[in-house]
Amino acid sequence: MSSCCFIKMPERTEEQLRELYPVAAIYTPLDGFDIHRTKRRITALVAVEDQKGGRDLRLYTWQWRKSKLNEAGQANEPEYRWKVDLARQSVTGWDFRELATQARKLAAKYDIKMDSM
C-alpha cells in the first residue's frame, strides 16, 4: 500500500528529516514531501542545503536494498538500507504547471485515471 503526503506536515528535526529522506551527507534536508512511499521505495521532493549554504529542490527515489558484500564476503553496511536510485536531480528549473498540463493531456489521450484529476 502506498501513501501520498501533500498535506502540511509539522516541523521536523534534522534527524527526523534524515530518517525520512536519506540524502547524501553533503546535504542537510530542510523539508520534503512524499510523492510515493512504500516499504521498498520512496519518491520525494526534498528541499536541501549544501555545505556552502546553497539551497536546492531535488527529486529523489530511494530503494530498500540489500547491501553488497565485500571481497571477504562481509557487508560493509547494514544488511539492508535505503539506497538512492537513478532519480536524484535538481528540479528548480522545471515548469511544474507545464508538467501538470502535459500529464493531464497524456492521461486524457490514453484514458489514464490520475488521482488528482
C-alpha positions as CSV (number, residue, x, y, z in Angstrom):
1,M,0.0,0.0,0.0
2,S,1.3,3.4,-0.9
3,S,0.7,6.8,0.6
4,C,1.0,10.3,-0.7
5,C,1.6,13.2,1.6
6,F,0.6,16.5,0.0
7,I,-0.7,17.8,3.4
8,K,1.0,20.3,5.7
9,M,3.3,18.4,8.0
10,P,4.5,19.6,11.4
11,E,8.1,20.9,11.7
12,R,10.7,18.1,12.0
13,T,14.2,18.0,13.3
14,E,17.2,17.4,11.0
15,E,17.5,13.8,12.4
16,Q,13.8,13.1,11.6
17,L,14.2,14.5,8.1
18,R,17.4,12.4,7.5
19,E,15.4,9.3,8.6
20,L,12.6,10.2,6.2
21,Y,14.8,11.4,3.4
22,P,18.3,9.8,3.4
23,V,20.1,12.4,1.3
24,A,23.9,12.4,0.9
25,A,25.9,13.7,3.8
26,I,26.9,16.8,1.8
27,Y,23.3,18.0,2.1
28,T,21.1,19.0,5.0
29,P,17.5,18.2,4.4
30,L,15.3,21.2,5.2
31,D,11.9,19.7,4.4
32,G,10.2,17.4,1.9
33,F,7.1,15.6,0.9
34,D,6.5,12.1,-0.4
35,I,5.2,11.7,-3.9
36,H,5.1,8.0,-3.4
37,R,6.2,5.8,-0.4
38,T,6.0,2.0,0.1
39,K,8.0,-0.4,2.2
40,R,10.5,-0.7,-0.6
41,R,10.5,2.6,-2.5
42,I,10.4,6.3,-1.7
43,T,10.0,9.1,-4.3
44,A,10.0,12.6,-2.8
45,L,10.8,16.2,-3.4
46,V,13.3,17.4,-0.9
47,A,14.5,20.9,-0.1
48,V,18.2,20.7,0.8
49,E,21.1,22.9,1.8
50,D,24.6,22.1,0.7
51,Q,27.8,22.7,2.8
52,K,28.3,26.2,1.3
53,G,24.7,27.3,2.2
54,G,23.3,26.9,-1.3
55,R,19.7,25.6,-1.4
56,D,18.1,23.4,-3.9
57,L,14.9,21.5,-4.5
58,R,15.7,17.9,-5.6
59,L,13.8,14.9,-6.8
60,Y,14.9,11.6,-5.2
61,T,13.9,8.0,-5.5
62,W,15.3,5.5,-2.9
63,Q,15.0,1.7,-2.9
64,W,15.3,-0.5,0.2
65,R,18.0,-2.9,-1.0
66,K,20.4,-5.5,0.4
67,S,23.9,-4.3,0.8
68,K,26.6,-5.7,-1.5
69,L,29.3,-7.9,0.1
70,N,33.0,-7.0,0.0
71,E,35.7,-9.3,-1.2
72,A,35.8,-11.0,2.3
73,G,32.1,-11.9,1.9
74,Q,31.0,-9.4,4.5
75,A,28.7,-6.4,4.2
76,N,30.4,-3.0,4.6
77,E,27.0,-1.5,5.6
78,P,23.9,-2.7,7.4
79,E,22.4,-5.7,5.7
80,Y,19.5,-3.6,4.2
81,R,19.4,0.1,3.8
82,W,17.9,2.9,1.7
83,K,19.9,3.4,-1.5
84,V,19.4,6.3,-3.8
85,D,18.0,5.2,-7.2
86,L,18.6,6.9,-10.5
87,A,16.4,9.9,-9.6
88,R,18.5,12.4,-7.7
89,Q,18.4,15.7,-9.5
90,S,17.5,19.3,-9.1
91,V,14.1,20.3,-10.3
92,T,14.3,24.1,-9.7
93,G,14.3,24.7,-13.4
94,W,11.2,22.6,-14.1
95,D,8.0,24.3,-15.1
96,F,5.6,22.4,-12.9
97,R,2.5,24.0,-14.4
98,E,3.6,22.7,-17.8
99,L,4.4,19.3,-16.4
100,A,0.9,19.1,-14.9
101,T,-0.7,20.3,-18.2
102,Q,1.2,17.7,-20.2
103,A,0.4,15.0,-17.7
104,R,-3.3,15.8,-17.9
105,K,-3.1,15.8,-21.7
106,L,-1.4,12.4,-21.8
107,A,-3.8,10.9,-19.2
108,A,-6.8,12.2,-21.2
109,K,-5.5,11.0,-24.5
110,Y,-4.8,7.5,-23.3
111,D,-7.8,7.3,-20.8
112,I,-5.5,7.0,-17.8
113,K,-7.1,7.9,-14.4
114,M,-4.9,10.1,-12.2
115,D,-5.8,10.6,-8.5
116,S,-5.6,14.4,-8.6
117,M,-7.7,14.9,-11.7
